[in-house]
Amino acid sequence: MYELIITEKPAAAKKIAEALADGKMINEAYQGAPYYKVTHGKKDIVVACAVGHLYGLAEKEKKGWKFPVFDIEWKPVSETVKSSSFTKKYLNAIKKLAKDAKEFTVATDYDQEGEVIGLNVVRYVCRQKDAYRMKFSTLTKDELRQAYADRSKHLDWGQAESGEARHFLDWYNGINYSRALTAAIKTTGAFKLMSTGRVQGPALKIIVSREREIKIFVPKPFWQIELFGDYNGQDIIAWHKEDKFWEKSKADDVISKTKNRKEAEICNLDKKQFSQIPPFPFDLTSMQVEAYRCHNISPKETLEIAQDLYTSGCISYPRTSSQQLPPAIGYAKVLNDLAKQKQYSKLAKRLLKKSSLKPNNGKKTDPAHPAIYPTGIAPPELTERESKIYDLIVKRFLATFAENAVRETMTAEISCSSEIFIAKGTRTIEKGWHEFYSPYVKLEEIELPNMKKGDKISVSKVELISKETLPPKRYTPASIIKELEKRNLGTKATRSEIVDTLFQRGYVQGKAIEATNLGISTIETLEKYCPKILDEELTRHFEEEMDKIREGHQKKEIILEDAKEAIIKITAELKKHQKEIGADLQKANRETQDEMSFLGICPTCREGNIMIRRGKFGAFAACNKYPDCKTIFSIPKNALIKPAKKDCEVCGFPKVLAIKKARQAMEFCLNPKCPTKLVEGQAGEDAKAIAKGEVKRKCPKCSEGDIMLRSSIYGKFYGCSRYPKCRYTEKLQSNSE
């Protein structure tokens, strides 16, 4: 007999087994699912793993495309979702191991999702009513051993009930509303899988509302006046103190007064120093926003990378709302470990010399986990994007312990014909935490010369500049999740997925998120016939009620009954106006498909449009005047292709964007013979020599194949002759540099 510990992922199972093993860890597997046997003290322990959710909600008996439906239950996802069939072996392994176990411990991620995963395994696989619970924020040996020693005797029932309620609510809302909208489109004789949900609808409405603001925006003209001068050989730029002139006549009066003036005088100087406190430690949202700002990595990908860094033991649990680092994490120990990593050694050692270590904690807290921090464990070999996220997390952690930065502003008032112009400069006096957070500190340094009141300035010109007010900016993938957090819509872990779903469904597009015709029409239609489905207050109400469930102040059953009542009313409205809703949505769907398929004017016939088409062998681009015009282009099969909405500057053919997972979007010209794809200079000569066989080079990856010159829609590149067994590739330029 032994104790069975259940983890959320295979990597976590191995880490926990390694941490608890007093002697040798034994690796075994059942049907290909790994598990580990260890001895800890006088106890035999088996550590087994799930692979995320082994159970999902599904109808007890599916009876066609009906709605509303509420008769659901937990079923193995291997039985209900084709793509999750691989989870069956993990479920079978736990089932086998549970038969001889006398004690059970849940060691899934300590959050609502992890609690639900653990609860379902305990009650449906292990056939237990309760289990011990390990709680940890890092997968480091010391913390895992302590978490095991301090494990609670029960599951976190508040978290489990709240998490389960969230799953039920999301299923009720998502399935019933999505079926209602899809059924509406089916009344037109067409089919388009539509989706909306408890948070998805309000999120889309926020984006559409911004789109409306942009469309109705009327720019308002204004004028600014800029003075260009010189003080002892240094350029001076100053703006009129009025800043914006809304009446041109007033601006013209100033220009008239200052015209042809060759000299101005410093009439006032003001110097001020101020301290800049270090940034707060990262919570999930601030990390996602910063990763997008600094590296243009999407919030969804940032979370995926952070999750991998966590399971590797390199950082703490990333799905946290906390901006606080408690002393319990052991600041000095983490810094000492970071000092062993070459790139952070100097900075970590500088902090260790301080008399005391105290982070600049923020106000946001999380009952389960501290802010995100590096554990000090050196990461394994990382990809470029993984390295960027890891570096950002480490530098942020270091910066929170550093001294304030000190900056100085200097404001000079310059009189030119009694008109006052303002010149401002800001410089850093003491770098403080800026050094620790480099290169992520983006501050403008403008230093004014050492001037005195009464000094003269040579004026070269005074210029009137015409401008217009700008419309509100569109949301980015980062700013929309920040907005959702501000409005308390969704959770820290689901917001990026919700935004990703909006893209997948064709409701939004672009880096600066733009609502498509389908997205706008969906919101307009729902506002017209069923506004309650988009009600932020209703969504927020249920979020707050789920917090009460976690805290033990509310019952899950009461909330679910409230939700059912609301859904029955909303779906009744949708059914009542089904045909009208379907007609509106189908019209918008067709327009959106055309919009997202249009790549540009056909370069051959100049009459048709190059559109993305789908055939027997996948996607391609072709002129819509076929068969009169037979222009056709290949497009990559392993990427999502979107219009770049511009033509090639060199050959005039349409350009497109190829988007691959975990890579930046690549822009390229459809023309396979475009001069931009030809390589010139030494790199081109080297490529020709390799192509002719005059120069031979072994593949640096497999050491067996030869480097060959290959071609793709993107242009020429080097690749291994053993492809597809060896997938090594190399840019042509890299060989000549």
Secondary structure, DSSP 4 states (H G I P E B T S, - for coil): -EEEEEESSHHHHHHHHHHH-SSPPEEEEETTEEEEEEEETTEEEEEEE--S-SEEEEESS--SS-SS---EEEEEHHHH-GGGGGGHHHHHHHHHHHTTEEEEEEES-SSHHHHHHHHHIIIIIS--S--EE---SS--HHHHHHHHHT-BSS--HHHHHHHHHHHHHHHHHHHHHHHHHHHHHHTTT--------TTHHHHHHHHHHHHHHHHH----EEEEEEEEEEETTEEEEEEETT--BSSHHHHHHHHHHHTT--EEEEEEEEEEEEEEPPPPPB-HHHHHHHHHHHH---HHHHHHHHHHHHHTTSB--S--------GGG-HHHHHHHHTTSGGGHHHHHHHHTSS-------S---SS---B-B-SPPP-S--HHHHHHHHHHHHHHHHHHSPPEEEEEEEEEEEETTEEEEEEEEEEEE-THHHHTTTS-----B------TT-EEEEEEEEEEEEEPPPPPPPPHHHHHHHHHHTT-S-TTTHHHHHHHHHHTTSEETTTTEE-HHHHHHHHHHHHH-GGGG-HHHHHHHHHHHHHHHHTSS-HHHHHHHHHHHHHHHHHHHHHTHHHHHHHHHHHHHHHHHHHHEEEE-TTTSSSEEEEEEETTEEEEEETTTTT---EEE--SSSEEEEEEEE-TTT--EEEEEE-TTS--EEEES-TT-GGGS--HHHHHHHHHHHHTSS--B-TTTSSSBEEEEEETTEEEEEETTTTT---EE-HHHHH-
